[in-house]
């Protein structure tokens, strides 16, 4: 008896996506399933970038389907398709950008900018089109971390082209001023400059725009969270109580303005001595996970306190680029997939599906 469509669907129901922990049928990622004369073909279209996972997913599904009796040939194609998701009520999406992810900390010195850059690079490494905006007008660090020099071009009036580094589209006030020039501006000027950077940069078909937020919960943070179409926010903290105290404030700010919390990343979680291998929790332990339990947030992962992360960022080649196959890069990529999975689970933006209604006097 030939293999049936129902039998193949039952197998797909038993197979679990290692990243989402959902079976492929329930996740509704199975497309174009065909079963004919013992030949089985299907597409798996993931809602998150996972280029490094495609082959292992494909192989596991082929092996599972081949185990069915009377199966002759199996063809499985795995890909990703990233869509735009809803943002705060009354805020329109940005042209050329599907999803904006704010990376915030509430407190300086927790490695937020380094985490944001490596997160952006990890999403790009997994196959997404990614941009990054340096929202720290007073202390822009993006030019150094991406190793970008020069000034952005302006092809059209009142617009600037994004700079490019390691496959990322990037925009920062640091590209427009001298490296040692201080920004002696009051709040309204800073928020105006930030909005111009965001809206006048000609972003090109981005799946994700990562916004590296400045520390705190002041003018810039409020402007971003109220006027900018933010899909979700990622909070970066260290395990110590003083950092968690400020991280909670950042989390609550986003909640108040209706921005979903994608999850929490614990940076500088542990230090492993490179000489003797001894592990030390310098800033305490379990703080990020405890905060997740308190607020019902997703724990996205923990990153070590490691000299190479700082050295590589300072040299303009962050860890995901400098050591793409290393252990720390693997952690960044795993966190990036979890961020993308959480974003994919949010409501989709349907504004483009509805026609514009124009009322005219006739």
Helices and strands as residue ranges (DSSP letters): H 5-14, E 30-36, E 39-46, G 51-53, H 54-66, E 73-80, E 97-104, H 112-125, E 130-134, H 142-146, E 163-165, E 168-172, G 173-175, H 187-200, E 206-212, H 219-227, E 232-237, H 241-256, E 261-266, E 271-272, E 279-280, H 287-295, E 299-302, H 307-314, H 319-322, H 327-344, G 351-353
